[in-house]
């Protein structure tokens, strides 16, 4: 009787991994993303900090709009 052999290794379909394979003695990272601690968001509509364009509740200042987009006037 012949022994059962495993399937040959194949590359899985899809995009390849971005991170390199670490050695056994290297520390393993648990997060995939870089933290944005200390980065201040600035709204592109009202030019204020602490929020972005999507969560902006304020009106767009027309003076800022004219100075920011010169081709509109």
N, C-alpha and C positions, 0 to 999 in steps of 0.2 A: 504494500500500500504506500502511495506517495504522500509526503508531508504537504500540508496546506501552506501555501506561500501567500504573503500579503500582496496587495495590489501594488504596482509600481507607482512611485511618487510622481504626481503631475502638478503643474502650476494651476491653481484655481482660476476661473475666469474672473475678469473684473480688473479694476485699477490696482496696481501694486501698492504695497505699504510704503508710507513715507518715512517711518522711523527705522533706523538700522537695528539689527538684532544685537543686543548687548551680550557681553560675556557673562559667565556665571558669577564672577567676582565683582561685577559692577552693580551699583545700586539700581533697583528697578523703580521707575517713576510710575505714579498712580494716576496722574492727570494727563489728559491729552492736549489741553489748551493752556495758553499763557494767560495768567491772571491780569486783569486790567486795573489793578489797585494803583491809585494815584493818578489815573488818567481822568481829566476833567472833560465832560461832554459839553459841547457848545451848540446851541440851536442855530441852524442856518437860516431860519425865518426871522427870529427876533433878536438874534445875536446875544442871547443870555446864556449863562452857564447853568448847570444842574439838570438839564433835560435836552432831548434831541428834537428833531423836526417832527417825528411821528407823534410824540406826546406833548407838543406845544399847544397851549390853550390860548395864548395871547394873539392879538391882532398883528398883522404885518405892518410895521411902521413904513409909511410911504416915503419918508425922507431917506431911510436906509435903502429902500428898494431902488430909488432913483440913483443914489450914489453907487450902489452895488451893481446895477445893471444899466450901464450908460446907453445901450442901444434901444432902450424902451422910450426915451424921450426925444 
